[in-house]
Amino acid sequence: MARVCLFDVNETLLDLGALDPHFERAFGDAGVRRSWFLQVLQSALVATVTGAYSDFGAVGAAALDMTAERQGVRLSEEDRRSILGGMRELPPHPEVPAALDLLRDAGLRLAALTNNTAEVAEAQLANAGLSDRFEKILSADTVRRLKPAPEPYRAAAEALGVETPQVRLVAAHAWDVIGAMRAGCAAAFVARPGMVLDPLAEPPDVVGANLSAVAASIIAAEA
């Protein structure tokens, strides 16, 4: 039975939609934010599969340059700083604080695991007012392998003093859920708008439309 809930940060807990005004100003289209983040994930996955490593901030910056080139836009340094720096100041999705409190009050241990560096992750969760909900804020950067490689999940379990089956990864990304499960963890999928599970992979036992629904299902599963 999984007793540690390990949370992805970007999109799972924090709302990247807060960057939309920056993309609207820089590209004339707020929707480019989604294209940029898909490029971030693609570049991170390619690096991980091929055995290369760059920290997630460098991946994000390179993906922004690729997106600008694809869109035929010349980004100003101010726009670049606003977008990349804005990653540190994302607000939580509205239901997140109460959902985390519900899980903690039910006796579950909570930790975060992100591809961002520890310094960025700590700034993100502090700015979002969530830091005190987590006993540890963990980064894939410590093992120089980005999720969904197995090493970050296994390193997180070790840092928390448990075996991987005692960890449940909570994420809004199918690739993160798959990576955790194939590393030996349980998982829960937060089906935020536009997020879907991969039909080629085994689904997790907990799926919900937002973190409140997921938290209630996790508590029921742990009862």
Phi and psi in degrees as GROMACS dihedral restraints (atoms count N, CA, C in turn):
[ dihedral_restraints ]
;  ai    aj    ak    al  type     phi  dphi    fc
    3     4     5     6     1   -74.0    20    10
    4     5     6     7     1   126.7    20    10
    6     7     8     9     1  -118.1    20    10
    7     8     9    10     1    -5.1    20    10
    9    10    11    12     1  -115.3    20    10
   10    11    12    13     1   123.2    20    10
   12    13    14    15     1   -95.4    20    10
   13    14    15    16     1   121.0    20    10
   15    16    17    18     1  -111.8    20    10
   16    17    18    19     1   115.8    20    10
   18    19    20    21     1  -102.4    20    10
   19    20    21    22     1   129.3    20    10
   21    22    23    24     1   -64.6    20    10
   22    23    24    25     1   157.7    20    10
   24    25    26    27     1  -107.2    20    10
   25    26    27    28     1   -62.7    20    10
   27    28    29    30     1   -67.2    20    10
   28    29    30    31     1   125.4    20    10
   30    31    32    33     1    75.8    20    10
   31    32    33    34     1   -33.6    20    10
   33    34    35    36     1   -72.9    20    10
   34    35    36    37     1   -54.2    20    10
   36    37    38    39     1   -98.7    20    10
   37    38    39    40     1   -39.5    20    10
   39    40    41    42     1  -109.0    20    10
   40    41    42    43     1   147.2    20    10
   42    43    44    45     1   -96.1    20    10
   43    44    45    46     1   105.9    20    10
   45    46    47    48     1   -67.1    20    10
   46    47    48    49     1   -13.4    20    10
   48    49    50    51     1   -59.1    20    10
   49    50    51    52     1   -20.3    20    10
   51    52    53    54     1   -64.2    20    10
   52    53    54    55     1   -17.7    20    10
   54    55    56    57     1   -82.9    20    10
   55    56    57    58     1   -10.1    20    10
   57    58    59    60     1   -55.8    20    10
   58    59    60    61     1   -41.6    20    10
   60    61    62    63     1   -60.8    20    10
   61    62    63    64     1   -33.8    20    10
   63    64    65    66     1   -66.7    20    10
   64    65    66    67     1   -41.6    20    10
   66    67    68    69     1   -69.8    20    10
   67    68    69    70     1   -36.3    20    10
   69    70    71    72     1   -60.6    20    10
   70    71    72    73     1   -43.2    20    10
   72    73    74    75     1   -69.1    20    10
   73    74    75    76     1   -43.3    20    10
   75    76    77    78     1   -77.9    20    10
   76    77    78    79     1   -37.8    20    10
   78    79    80    81     1  -113.4    20    10
   79    80    81    82     1   -10.1    20    10
   81    82    83    84     1    76.3    20    10
   82    83    84    85     1    11.4    20    10
   84    85    86    87     1  -157.4    20    10
   85    86    87    88     1   111.1    20    10
   87    88    89    90     1   -63.0    20    10
   88    89    90    91     1   -25.5    20    10
   90    91    92    93     1   -64.9    20    10
   91    92    93    94     1   -16.9    20    10
   93    94    95    96     1   -64.1    20    10
   94    95    96    97     1   -22.6    20    10
   96    97    98    99     1   -56.3    20    10
   97    98    99   100     1   -40.2    20    10
   99   100   101   102     1   -67.0    20    10
  100   101   102   103     1   -41.2    20    10
  102   103   104   105     1   -62.0    20    10
  103   104   105   106     1   -42.0    20    10
  105   106   107   108     1   -61.1    20    10
  106   107   108   109     1   -48.1    20    10
  108   109   110   111     1   -69.4    20    10
  109   110   111   112     1   -32.1    20    10
  111   112   113   114     1   -63.0    20    10
  112   113   114   115     1   -37.2    20    10
  114   115   116   117     1   -67.5    20    10
  115   116   117   118     1   -38.4    20    10
  117   118   119   120     1   -56.1    20    10
  118   119   120   121     1   -50.0    20    10
  120   121   122   123     1   -65.5    20    10
  121   122   123   124     1   -41.4    20    10
  123   124   125   126     1   -61.9    20    10
  124   125   126   127     1   -46.3    20    10
  126   127   128   129     1   -63.7    20    10
  127   128   129   130     1   -39.3    20    10
  129   130   131   132     1   -65.5    20    10
  130   131   132   133     1   -41.4    20    10
  132   133   134   135     1   -67.0    20    10
  133   134   135   136     1   -41.1    20    10
  135   136   137   138     1   -61.3    20    10
  136   137   138   139     1   -45.1    20    10
  138   139   140   141     1   -61.1    20    10
  139   140   141   142     1   -42.6    20    10
  141   142   143   144     1   -66.9    20    10
  142   143   144   145     1   -44.8    20    10
  144   145   146   147     1   -64.1    20    10
  145   146   147   148     1   -36.1    20    10
  147   148   149   150     1   -91.4    20    10
  148   149   150   151     1     1.9    20    10
  150   151   152   153     1    82.2    20    10
  151   152   153   154     1    15.8    20    10
  153   154   155   156     1   -94.9    20    10
  154   155   156   157     1   168.4    20    10
  156   157   158   159     1  -148.4    20    10
  157   158   159   160     1   130.3    20    10
  159   160   161   162     1  -135.5    20    10
  160   161   162   163     1   147.4    20    10
  162   163   164   165     1   -68.2    20    10
  163   164   165   166     1   159.7    20    10
  165   166   167   168     1   -64.7    20    10
  166   167   168   169     1   -29.5    20    10
  168   169   170   171     1   -65.3    20    10
  169   170   171   172     1   -41.0    20    10
  171   172   173   174     1   -66.2    20    10
  172   173   174   175     1   -38.2    20    10
  174   175   176   177     1   -62.1    20    10
  175   176   177   178     1   -44.2    20    10
  177   178   179   180     1   -62.2    20    10
  178   179   180   181     1   -40.9    20    10
  180   181   182   183     1   -66.6    20    10
  181   182   183   184     1   -43.3    20    10
  183   184   185   186     1   -64.7    20    10
  184   185   186   187     1   -40.3    20    10
  186   187   188   189     1   -64.6    20    10
  187   188   189   190     1   -33.5    20    10
  189   190   191   192     1   -67.1    20    10
  190   191   192   193     1   -40.8    20    10
  192   193   194   195     1   -63.9    20    10
  193   194   195   196     1   -40.4    20    10
  195   196   197   198     1   -64.0    20    10
  196   197   198   199     1   -41.8    20    10
  198   199   200   201     1   -64.5    20    10
  199   200   201   202     1   -42.8    20    10
  201   202   203   204     1   -62.3    20    10
  202   203   204   205     1   -42.8    20    10
  204   205   206   207     1   -63.5    20    10
  205   206   207   208     1   -41.6    20    10
  207   208   209   210     1   -63.4    20    10
  208   209   210   211     1   -36.9    20    10
  210   211   212   213     1   -85.5    20    10
  211   212   213   214     1    -5.9    20    10
  213   214   215   216     1    68.9    20    10
  214   215   216   217     1    34.3    20    10
  216   217   218   219     1  -114.3    20    10
  217   218   219   220     1   136.2    20    10
  219   220   221   222     1   -98.2    20    10
  220   221   222   223     1   109.5    20    10
  222   223   224   225     1   -78.7    20    10
  223   224   225   226     1   136.4    20    10
  225   226   227   228     1   -77.2    20    10
  226   227   228   229     1   159.6    20    10
  228   229   230   231     1   -62.8    20    10
  229   230   231   232     1   -33.4    20    10
  231   232   233   234     1   -64.4    20    10
  232   233   234   235     1   -43.7    20    10
  234   235   236   237     1   -64.1    20    10
  235   236   237   238     1   -41.3    20    10
  237   238   239   240     1   -62.0    20    10
  238   239   240   241     1   -46.5    20    10
  240   241   242   243     1   -64.8    20    10
  241   242   243   244     1   -38.8    20    10
  243   244   245   246     1   -63.4    20    10
  244   245   246   247     1   -42.3    20    10
  246   247   248   249     1   -71.4    20    10
  247   248   249   250     1   -53.8    20    10
  249   250   251   252     1   -69.2    20    10
  250   251   252   253     1   -39.7    20    10
  252   253   254   255     1   -69.5    20    10
  253   254   255   256     1   -28.8    20    10
  255   256   257   258     1   -64.1    20    10
  256   257   258   259     1   -20.1    20    10
  258   259   260   261     1   -61.7    20    10
  259   260   261   262     1   -24.8    20    10
  261   262   263   264     1   -81.7    20    10
  262   263   264   265     1   -12.3    20    10
  264   265   266   267     1  -120.2    20    10
  265   266   267   268     1    24.9    20    10
  267   268   269   270     1   -71.9    20    10
  268   269   270   271     1   139.6    20    10
  270   271   272   273     1   -81.0    20    10
  271   272   273   274     1   157.8    20    10
  273   274   275   276     1   -73.3    20    10
  274   275   276   277     1   153.2    20    10
  276   277   278   279     1   -58.9    20    10
  277   278   279   280     1   147.7    20    10
  279   280   281   282     1   -54.6    20    10
  280   281   282   283     1   -36.3    20    10
  282   283   284   285     1   -86.4    20    10
  283   284   285   286     1    -6.6    20    10
  285   286   287   288     1   -62.9    20    10
  286   287   288   289     1   -51.0    20    10
  288   289   290   291     1   -56.4    20    10
  289   290   291   292     1   -46.0    20    10
  291   292   293   294     1   -66.7    20    10
  292   293   294   295     1   -36.9    20    10
  294   295   296   297     1   -66.1    20    10
  295   296   297   298     1   -41.0    20    10
  297   298   299   300     1   -64.0    20    10
  298   299   300   301     1   -41.8    20    10
  300   301   302   303     1   -62.2    20    10
  301   302   303   304     1   -39.4    20    10
  303   304   305   306     1   -60.8    20    10
  304   305   306   307     1   -44.7    20    10
  306   307   308   309     1   -65.5    20    10
  307   308   309   310     1   -44.1    20    10
  309   310   311   312     1   -65.6    20    10
  310   311   312   313     1   -40.1    20    10
  312   313   314   315     1   -67.2    20    10
  313   314   315   316     1   -23.1    20    10
  315   316   317   318     1   -82.6    20    10
  316   317   318   319     1    -0.6    20    10
  318   319   320   321     1    95.7    20    10
  319   320   321   322     1     7.6    20    10
  321   322   323   324     1   -85.2    20    10
  322   323   324   325     1   146.7    20    10
  324   325   326   327     1   -83.8    20    10
  325   326   327   328     1   141.3    20    10
  327   328   329   330     1  -123.2    20    10
  328   329   330   331     1   134.9    20    10
  330   331   332   333     1  -144.7    20    10
  331   332   333   334     1   163.5    20    10
  333   334   335   336     1  -115.9    20    10
  334   335   336   337     1   144.7    20    10
  336   337   338   339     1  -137.2    20    10
  337   338   339   340     1   118.1    20    10
  339   340   341   342     1  -132.8    20    10
  340   341   342   343     1   157.7    20    10
  342   343   344   345     1   -76.6    20    10
  343   344   345   346     1   -17.2    20    10
  345   346   347   348     1   -63.6    20    10
  346   347   348   349     1   157.1    20    10
  348   349   350   351     1   -64.1    20    10
  349   350   351   352     1   159.4    20    10
  351   352   353   354     1   -58.8    20    10
  352   353   354   355     1   -39.6    20    10
  354   355   356   357     1   -63.0    20    10
  355   356   357   358     1   -43.7    20    10
  357   358   359   360     1   -68.2    20    10
  358   359   360   361     1   -44.1    20    10
  360   361   362   363     1   -60.8    20    10
  361   362   363   364     1   -42.5    20    10
  363   364   365   366     1   -64.8    20    10
  364   365   366   367     1   -39.6    20    10
  366   367   368   369     1   -65.3    20    10
  367   368   369   370     1   -43.6    20    10
  369   370   371   372     1   -58.0    20    10
  370   371   372   373     1   -51.5    20    10
  372   373   374   375     1   -72.7    20    10
  373   374   375   376     1   -30.3    20    10
  375   376   377   378     1   -67.1    20    10
  376   377   378   379     1   -46.5    20    10
  378   379   380   381     1   -64.1    20    10
  379   380   381   382     1   -29.4    20    10
  381   382   383   384     1   -85.0    20    10
  382   383   384   385     1    -3.8    20    10
  384   385   386   387     1    72.8    20    10
  385   386   387   388     1    27.0    20    10
  387   388   389   390     1  -112.7    20    10
  388   389   390   391     1    -8.9    20    10
  390   391   392   393     1   -53.4    20    10
  391   392   393   394     1   -41.0    20    10
  393   394   395   396     1   -72.6    20    10
  394   395   396   397     1    -5.2    20    10
  396   397   398   399     1   -80.7    20    10
  397   398   399   400     1   -15.5    20    10
  399   400   401   402     1  -112.7    20    10
  400   401   402   403     1   136.3    20    10
  402   403   404   405     1   -77.5    20    10
  403   404   405   406     1   -26.9    20    10
  405   406   407   408     1  -145.3    20    10
  406   407   408   409     1   144.0    20    10
  408   409   410   411     1  -114.9    20    10
  409   410   411   412     1   109.6    20    10
  411   412   413   414     1  -110.3    20    10
  412   413   414   415     1   149.1    20    10
  414   415   416   417     1  -126.9    20    10
  415   416   417   418     1   138.6    20    10
  417   418   419   420     1   -63.8    20    10
  418   419   420   421     1   -19.6    20    10
  420   421   422   423     1   -59.8    20    10
  421   422   423   424     1   -27.1    20    10
  423   424   425   426     1   -65.6    20    10
  424   425   426   427     1   -26.8    20    10
  426   427   428   429     1  -106.6    20    10
  427   428   429   430     1     2.6    20    10
  429   430   431   432     1    53.1    20    10
  430   431   432   433     1    38.5    20    10
  432   433   434   435     1  -144.2    20    10
  433   434   435   436     1   124.9    20    10
  435   436   437   438     1   -84.4    20    10
  436   437   438   439     1   148.5    20    10
  438   439   440   441     1   -57.4    20    10
  439   440   441   442     1   142.6    20    10
  441   442   443   444     1   -96.8    20    10
  442   443   444   445     1    22.6    20    10
  444   445   446   447     1   -58.8    20    10
  445   446   447   448     1   150.4    20    10
  447   448   449   450     1   -68.4    20    10
  448   449   450   451     1   -25.6    20    10
  450   451   452   453     1   -59.2    20    10
  451   452   453   454     1   -43.5    20    10
  453   454   455   456     1   -61.1    20    10
  454   455   456   457     1   -39.8    20    10
  456   457   458   459     1   -67.1    20    10
  457   458   459   460     1   -42.8    20    10
  459   460   461   462     1   -68.8    20    10
  460   461   462   463     1   -37.6    20    10
  462   463   464   465     1   -65.5    20    10
  463   464   465   466     1   -36.2    20    10
  465   466   467   468     1   -64.9    20    10
  466   467   468   469     1   -44.1    20    10
  468   469   470   471     1   -59.6    20    10
  469   470   471   472     1   -43.3    20    10
  471   472   473   474     1   -63.3    20    10
  472   473   474   475     1   -43.2    20    10
  474   475   476   477     1   -62.9    20    10
  475   476   477   478     1   -29.3    20    10
  477   478   479   480     1   -91.7    20    10
  478   479   480   481     1    -2.1    20    10
  480   481   482   483     1    73.9    20    10
  481   482   483   484     1    29.5    20    10
  483   484   485   486     1  -132.6    20    10
  484   485   486   487     1   167.2    20    10
  486   487   488   489     1   -83.5    20    10
  487   488   489   490     1   158.7    20    10
  489   490   491   492     1   -57.8    20    10
  490   491   492   493     1   -35.2    20    10
  492   493   494   495     1   -64.9    20    10
  493   494   495   496     1   -15.7    20    10
  495   496   497   498     1   -89.1    20    10
  496   497   498   499     1     6.2    20    10
  498   499   500   501     1  -110.1    20    10
  499   500   501   502     1   135.6    20    10
  501   502   503   504     1  -119.0    20    10
  502   503   504   505     1   114.5    20    10
  504   505   506   507     1   -80.5    20    10
  505   506   507   508     1   130.1    20    10
  507   508   509   510     1  -112.9    20    10
  508   509   510   511     1   120.0    20    10
  510   511   512   513     1  -151.6    20    10
  511   512   513   514     1   156.6    20    10
  513   514   515   516     1   -99.8    20    10
  514   515   516   517     1    12.5    20    10
  516   517   518   519     1  -120.7    20    10
  517   518   519   520     1   128.1    20    10
  519   520   521   522     1   -59.5    20    10
  520   521   522   523     1   -39.8    20    10
  522   523   524   525     1   -64.3    20    10
  523   524   525   526     1   -32.8    20    10
  525   526   527   528     1   -72.2    20    10
  526   527   528   529     1   -43.5    20    10
  528   529   530   531     1   -60.2    20    10
  529   530   531   532     1   -45.2    20    10
  531   532   533   534     1   -63.2    20    10
  532   533   534   535     1   -45.2    20    10
  534   535   536   537     1   -59.7    20    10
  535   536   537   538     1   -43.9    20    10
  537   538   539   540     1   -64.3    20    10
  538   539   540   541     1   -45.4    20    10
  540   541   542   543     1   -65.4    20    10
  541   542   543   544     1   -38.4    20    10
  543   544   545   546     1   -75.0    20    10
  544   545   546   547     1   -15.4    20    10
  546   547   548   549     1   -87.3    20    10
  547   548   549   550     1    -2.9    20    10
  549   550   551   552     1   106.2    20    10
  550   551   552   553     1     2.7    20    10
  552   553   554   555     1   -89.9    20    10
  553   554   555   556     1   163.7    20    10
  555   556   557   558     1   -82.4    20    10
  556   557   558   559     1   174.0    20    10
  558   559   560   561     1  -153.4    20    10
  559   560   561   562     1   163.7    20    10
  561   562   563   564     1  -140.8    20    10
  562   563   564   565     1   138.1    20    10
  564   565   566   567     1  -109.6    20    10
  565   566   567   568     1   125.9    20    10
  567   568   569   570     1   -96.3    20    10
  568   569   570   571     1   106.0    20    10
  570   571   572   573     1   -85.3    20    10
  571   572   573   574     1    66.2    20    10
  573   574   575   576     1   -65.0    20    10
  574   575   576   577     1   161.1    20    10
  576   577   578   579     1   -50.4    20    10
  577   578   579   580     1   128.0    20    10
  579   580   581   582     1    87.6    20    10
  580   581   582   583     1    -9.6    20    10
  582   583   584   585     1   -96.1    20    10
  583   584   585   586     1   128.6    20    10
  585   586   587   588     1  -135.3    20    10
  586   587   588   589     1   156.3    20    10
  588   589   590   591     1   -79.7    20    10
  589   590   591   592     1   155.8    20    10
  591   592   593   594     1   -84.8    20    10
  592   593   594   595     1   119.5    20    10
  594   595   596   597     1   -68.3    20    10
  595   596   597   598     1   -11.8    20    10
  597   598   599   600     1   -84.6    20    10
  598   599   600   601     1    -6.6    20    10
  600   601   602   603     1  -117.2    20    10
  601   602   603   604     1   152.7    20    10
  603   604   605   606     1   -63.6    20    10
  604   605   606   607     1   132.7    20    10
  606   607   608   609     1   -76.0    20    10
  607   608   609   610     1   153.9    20    10
  609   610   611   612     1   -72.6    20    10
  610   611   612   613     1   165.0    20    10
  612   613   614   615     1   -80.9    20    10
  613   614   615   616     1   -10.2    20    10
  615   616   617   618     1  -124.7    20    10
  616   617   618   619     1   124.2    20    10
  618   619   620   621     1  -138.6    20    10
  619   620   621   622     1   135.7    20    10
  621   622   623   624     1  -150.8    20    10
  622   623   624   625     1   159.2    20    10
  624   625   626   627     1   -72.3    20    10
  625   626   627   628     1   -23.9    20    10
  627   628   629   630     1  -151.8    20    10
  628   629   630   631     1  -179.4    20    10
  630   631   632   633     1   -70.7    20    10
  631   632   633   634     1   -27.2    20    10
  633   634   635   636     1   -63.4    20    10
  634   635   636   637     1   -45.5    20    10
  636   637   638   639     1   -65.5    20    10
  637   638   639   640     1   -40.7    20    10
  639   640   641   642     1   -64.3    20    10
  640   641   642   643     1   -43.2    20    10
  642   643   644   645     1   -60.7    20    10
  643   644   645   646     1   -43.9    20    10
  645   646   647   648     1   -62.2    20    10
  646   647   648   649     1   -40.4    20    10
  648   649   650   651     1   -68.5    20    10
  649   650   651   652     1   -38.0    20    10
  651   652   653   654     1   -63.6    20    10
  652   653   654   655     1   -44.7    20    10
  654   655   656   657     1   -61.7    20    10
  655   656   657   658     1   -41.4    20    10
  657   658   659   660     1   -64.4    20    10
  658   659   660   661     1   -38.9    20    10
  660   661   662   663     1   -68.5    20    10
  661   662   663   664     1   -30.0    20    10
  663   664   665   666     1   -87.8    20    10
  664   665   666   667     1    -9.7    20    10
